[in-house]
Amino acid sequence: MKTDLTRLDMVVNVRFPGVKAHGIQIAAMAEALADTGLIVDVVVPRRFPYRAVDAWEHYGVRRNFKICRIANIDTIDMVKPSAQRFPFLMQSVTFGLRALSRAAVDRSVGLLVRDHYTAEILVGGLRAADRRRLAAEIHSLPELRARRLQVVKVLRKLRAVVVISEGLKDDLVEEGLDPSNILVARDGVHLERFENMPDVAEARSHLALEDRPTVVYAGQLYEWKGVDVLVEAVGRLPGVQLLVVGGDRQNLPRVEALGQKHAPGQVIFTGNVSHQAVPFYLAAGDVVALPNSARERISRKYTSPLKLFEAMASRRAIVASDLPSLGEVLRHDSNAYLVAPDDPTALAEGIDQLLQDEALRTRLSEQAKLDVQPFNWSERGRRVANFLRGRLVVGAGWS
């Protein structure tokens, strides 16, 4: 007997709450899916060391969903990063097995899994009938061909796969997935957080920044994000300051060293800040930069960065790399100024063009503000919920 989808477990093997963007996306989507009437549990591992942080307050979302923390063997942070591969695999396997045990107990719950390893364990461990209530949300595919084929083989067995870009869908269809089983749902933004942005002068004064031309970058500092190129580009623009918001302990020292080398005295680093404070930092800029690299597939074809939609909502002009992933949303000389990726000269010229032309900045930022309206979390939650309700089969006693 088929029953309607009323309950959904979001099974996500991440530290929650944490400092990475995927935690923001998970919390926002749990809130949005619950708003559609689903009873949502976010199922996460109890990571070591455990921090008793209120996830709802941390991400600024309403308490309309629950969080279930399940035990797993986690020794990842006990060893140095270069030795974390085996502890990571052990943690992933034990979390996946515990998630499988939970899924097998109650067959009236739909499942939305967010990582490749857990998806493999659930697909391999659930009966064929139970796999009909399992969906996956995929943000990337492995670069290694053998591993990529293994992940694709798992996804072919699912009735519903949510992806964040057309490029990712195209690659999955090329690998043999049925396109009718795939929903493209790009990431989003809490638009209401950008309704009362301070003006530039107020934001800079509050942050104790010098009142001079300012570029803002907000996000992680992985090399494929392109911030290394951005630092070098700003170093070619005397008198311009760069505000770098975010960064983890592995990547921040590298970028700080690049700042000293290429742009001494021009780069201000904030470290991690509350996600709810990001709009205020963006408000301090004349230009917001998204300098993604073209060297990695995740950046070139797959990414749908949260900071893209936040930049569009901020009413600040955007300079961005001209990539297929970003080009799904951004258009040159319409809602952004696009430049060749991995080219500090081109990026510096783009920034300078925007800083010299206030009318251009205004035109691009106003169009971006209009274009970002459909990319709100509520709309994404509605689309994903409708897709899952139409594709998943939950209940017991199927023939």
ABEGO torsion letter per residue (X at the ends): XBBBBABBBBBBBBBOBBABAAAAAAAAAAAAAAAAGBBBBBBBBBBOBBBBBBAAAAAGBBBABBBBBBBBBBAAAABBAAAAAAAAAAAAAAAAAAAAAAAAABAABBBBBABAAAAAAAAAABBAAAAAABBBBBABBBABAAAAAAAAAAAAABABBBBABAAAAAAAAAAGBBAAABBBBBBBBBAAAAABBBBAAAAAAAAGBBBBBBBBBBEBABAAAGAAAAAAAAAABBGBBBBBBEEBAAAAAAAAAAAAAABBGABBBAEBBBAAAAAAAAAABABBBBABBAABAAAAAABBBAAAAAAAAAGBBBBBBBBAAAAAABBBGAABBBBBBGBAAAAAAAAAAAAABAAAAAAAAAAAAAAAAABBAAAAAAAAAAAAAAABBBEBGBX
